[in-house]
Amino acid sequence: MADSGTTMAPRKLRVKQIYTYPIKSLRGISLSSMPATYMGFPHDRRFMLFNVAQRKNMAVAHFTEMCLFTTAFSPNGEVIVTYTKDHVFDHPDRKVGPELLPVPLSPETAGLAEVEVTMHYSPCIGYDMGEEYNRWFSERFGYEVKLLYIGGNRRKVLGNMPPKAAAQERTGAVASANAGANSWLGSITSTATSLARAITGAGDSDTDKEDQYEGIDEGISFADVAPYLVISTKSWENAQRRLPADEEMDISKFRPNIIVEGADEDFEEDYWAEILIGDAGDGDESRRAKIVLTQNCARCNSLNVDYATGKVGEGESGKILKKLQSDRRVDPGAKWSPVFGRYGFLARVPEGKSAAEIKVGDEVTIVRRNSERTRFVWPNLST
């Protein structure tokens, strides 16, 4: 036993993994480093799939077979899509070829047909990538699908998710009536760095410099509601303990952008308000990325999907959403959904500076904590 004069060494939180997901709901890409931009990590969810018959954007919670497609960056400025089966989904007698699909990361949009898309009440225009890409996906899904690209378009961040709304709520500026609002159930590195500089080069005139939350809202891509999602390995271990020893909960099912290791307690990120990522050894704060965490992430059926079959898992892992519901329904703004992780925004990048690089192994410092969990609310959509 240590004597009373012994001081415990401070814990070290560090970045365990980082992910970007070029095509929404397909398997993501884990890299050792990526520049942080106001729109998220470079190329994150700039593409999405669209079900033509249903006129609906596709997400793995509803189209579980999307998890059978993997993505990887190529040295030629493309994302390479691979389908992990040799047949049309759920039709083993209908074979498909092993061809990979290269998709340019920054395609020219002139001449592409436009498609109106609304995700979580936030509309935007997507560009139809055309017959070559649509046919490749349609052959494997077994129904007509379009690949859409967001280009220079943006979706609006809604509710109390934006940093400014969170800052106003923190200081009591949000009217209490809002509490009744509707709730929400190589060359690649070079390309990413240049994109980061373009995105973070200008300030946000709508952001009050006196706001307690410094995050910048420049809109979102096809990500659900915010540019970043942060989770901890400690919380993932809690989820894993709910399963038999022979069933593993793939941490990427939580669709994180930043995974933090070293937390002391399960789900302590529920209370994180601001984190600073990067080692401070040289004292240059511009080399560290501040992420402002504004709201909880309410979870859905995507956690139950078996990545091997493209269907809801048949074992206990196929019931993980229900298992988490037993004690993780902690946000009254999404009272039927378990909370796992926090949504966030990049804080302002100093003028004239490039976006900070976030690297695996970077130290993570908790700059601000909330005294209680935040409550996620939408605006009154009937007005």
N, C-alpha and C positions, 0 to 999 in steps of 0.2 A: 504494500500500500504506500502511495506517495505521501510525503509529509505535507503539512498544511501550507508550507511555503512554496511548494512546487506549482508552477504555472503551466497549465495545459497548452500545448502548441495549438495555434489556431488551425482549424480545418482548411483544407484546400479544395475548393470546388473547381472542376476543370471541364472543358468541352470533351466529351467522349466521342461523339460523331456529329457530322453535319450532313444534311440531305437537301437535294433539290429534286423537283418532280416536273420535268419539262412538259409532259402530257398528263393532265389531271387524272388521278385515280389509277394510272398505270404504275408499275413498280418504279421506285425512285433511284437516284444515283447518289452514292456516298463518296465524297471526296475528302482529301486531307486538308484542303483550305478553299475558301471562297470569299470574294469581297461582299460586304453587306451593302445593299442599296435600299432606297426608300420603298421599292416595290418588292422587296424580298431578295433572296439569293438570285443571281443571274439565271435567266431562262426558267425560273420556277413557275410552273403552270401557265405558260404562255400559249399552250395548246390544250384543246379539250375535244372530246368525242361527242357527237350529237346523234341521237336516235331519230331518224327521219320520220318513221311512221308515227311515233309518239310526239314529235316536235319537242323533244326534251333533251336537255344537257345530261350527259351520262356521268354517274358517280358510282363507285364500287359498292356502296351500301345497297343500291338497287340493281346494279348490273354486276353481280359478283364475279363474273368471268373476266372482268377487266384486270384482275390480279394475275392472270396468266400471261400478261405482256410485260416484258422487262425493257428497260432503256439503258443506254450507255452513250457517252460522248465519243465522237471519233476525232482524229486529228484534222479532219477536213471541214470543221465547223458544222457538223451535223449531229443529230441525235439518232442513234441506231435502235430501232424497235425490233424485238425478237418475240415470237410467239412460242410458248413452251410446249405446245401439243402438235401432233401431226394430223389433226382432224378438226373439222368444224366443232365448235364448242357443243358438247352434249350430243354429238352425232358422230360416233367413232367410225361409222361406215363411210363417211364423206371426208376423204383425205384432202389435205392442203399441202402445198409445197413448203420447203424449209427456208424460203427466201426471207432475208432480212429486209427491213424497210428503212432506208436512210431519209431523214427529214431535215431540211436546212433549218438551222436555228433562227436565222433572221431572213425569212423569205421576202421577196418583193411582193407587195400587195396590189399593185396596179393591175387592174383587169380581173381580179378575183371577185367572185360573187359574195355579197354580204348576207349574213344571217343574223337575225335578231335573237339574242339570248338573254334570258333573265335567270339569275341565280340568287336565291335567298332574297328575293324582291329587288335585287339590284341589276338593272338591265345594261346591256352594252351590245356592240356590234362585233361579230366575229367574221373572219374571212375564210371562205370555203377553199381548202387547199387543192381541190380538184380531183379528177377521176382516178389518177394513178394511186393516190393515197386512200381515197374513199373505197376503191375496189379492194385494195389489200386488206383493210380492216373488215369490210363487209363480208368477204369470203370466209374470214375466220370467226366472226361473230355469228354468221348465219342469217343476218338481216341487214338492211341498208343503214349504213353509218357514214357520217361525214366527219372529217378531221378539220377543225376550225382553229384559226390562229388569231390572237388578239391584236397583233400589230401595235400601233401606237394608241389604241383605245384603252380606256380605263373604266373600271366599275367603281361606283361610289360606296364608301364604307358607311354603314348605317347604324342606327341605334346609339347606344352609349359605348360602342366599340372604339371610335376614334379617340386619339389621345386628348384632344381638346375637350371632348364631351366628358371623358374620364376626369380631367382636371377640374372642370366645372362641378362635376358631381362630388368630387373630393372636397371642394370648398363650399358645398351646399348651394351652388348656384342653379342646380337643376330643380325645376318645380316638382313638388311632391306628387303632382298628378301623373307624372311619367311612370310612377311605380305601378300603375295599372295598365301600362301599355302591353301590347302583344309580345310574348316571349318567343324566342327562336328555339323550336324543337330542332502544256504545249500551246497550240493555237487556241484551244478552248480557254485556257487561262488568259490569253491575250484578249480574246473576244469578251470574256467576262469582265476583265478589268476596264476595258474601254467602255463597255455598257455601264458599269458602275459609275464611272466619271461623268458620263452623260446624264445619268439619272440623278446624281447627288450634287450636280454642279450649281443648281439654282435653289434658292430658299423658298419657303412657303409663306406667302404674304398673308394667308389666313390664320397663321399660327401666332397667338399672343405670346410674346417673349416672356411675359410674366407668369405664364401658365406653369403650374408645378410639374406637369408632365411635359417633357420636351419632345416627345415623339412626333415625327413628321408624317402627315397623311397626304400622300399624293395619289390616292386611289389604289385599287388592287387589280390583279390580273384575274385568272380563273380560279384563284385560291378562294376558299369559302368566304371568309369574312375579314381576314387580316393578312399582312405579308409574312409573319413569322409565327411558328408554333414551337414552344419550348416545353420539354418534359425532363424528368430526372430518371436516372437508372434506379434510384431507390424506390420510386413509385412503380416502375416496371417490375421490380422484384416482388412488390406486394401483389401485383396482378398474377405473377408467375406462381406464387405460393397458393393461389386459389385453384391451381390445376394439378392433376396427378404428375408424378415425377417423370413419366414418359411422354408428357405433352408439353411442348415449348411454345410460349407466347412470343412470336416474332415481334421485336420492338418496333420494326418499321410499320406494323399495322396501325400504330398510333399516328402515322403520317407526320412525324416531327421534322422540323428544320434543324433544331439544335437540341442535342441530348447532353445533359449535364450530369456528371458523376461526382460523388463525394458528399451528397446531402446526408444529414444526420437522421432525418425523420421521413417517413412515408408521406408523400403529398405535401411536403412543406412548401413547394412552389405555388400552392394555392394562394399564399400570402405575398409572394414576390411582386413588387411593383416596378422596380427598375434593376437591371443587372448591367454590369460593365464587363466586357469580354476582352481579354488581352493582358499580357504581362506588362507591369508598370515599371520594370527595372530601369528603363532609360528616362522615365519621367515625362515622356511625350504622350500626352493624353489623346492626341489625334490618331495615334496608332491603336487605340482601343475603341471598340464599338459599344455604344450604350443602347440597350434594347429596353423600351418602355412597354411593360406588360399591363394591358388594360382590362382584360376580361378572361373568364374561364372558357375552356373548350368543353362543350357538351357532346357526349359521344353517341354513336349510332351503330347500326348493324354491321358496319364495315369491320368491326373488331372480331366478329364471329366467322369471317371468311377463311376457308382453308386454301392457302396459296398453292397447294399441290393439285387440288381438284377444281378450283374456281367456283366452289359451292360453299354453302354454310357448313362448317365442320360438324362431323357426326359425333365426335367425342365431347369431352367436357370443355375443350377450347371453343367449341361452337356455341357455348352458353356463357362466354366470358362477359358479355354485355349485361346479362341478368345477374351474374355474380357481383359485378361492380355496382349494379343498382341497389344491392342490399345495404350498402353503407356510403355510397359516393354520390347520392342525389343531394348535393350540398348547396346547389345554386337554385334559389326559389324562382329565378327568372327562366329556368329550364328544368322544372321540378320533376319531370319524368326521366331525365337523362343523367347518367353518371358523369361527373367531372373528371377529366384527366388532362392536365397540362394548361398552359396559359398562352393566349394570343398576344402578339406584340408588334411594335413599330420601331424602326431605327430612329434614334435621336438625330438632331441636326449635325451634319458634317461641317466642320469649320470651313469658312470660305477659302477657296484656293487649295483645299486639301482633297486628296483622293479618298474614296471610301475605304474604311478600315477593313483589313483582311481578317476574317475569323478562321482560326486554325484549330485542328484537333490538338488537344493538349493545352490550349490557352487557359489561363486562370480566369475564373468567373467570380466576380465580386458582387454581393448583394448590396446595392446602393440604397434602396428604399424598400421597406416592407409595409404592407397594409395591416392595420390592427384587426380587421375582420375581412372575410371573403367578399369579393365584389359580387354584385347582382347584375346579370345580363338582361337588358330590356331593349326591345325594338321601339321605334317611334310609333305613334298612332297612325297606322297606314290607311285609315278610313277618311282622314282629313286631307 
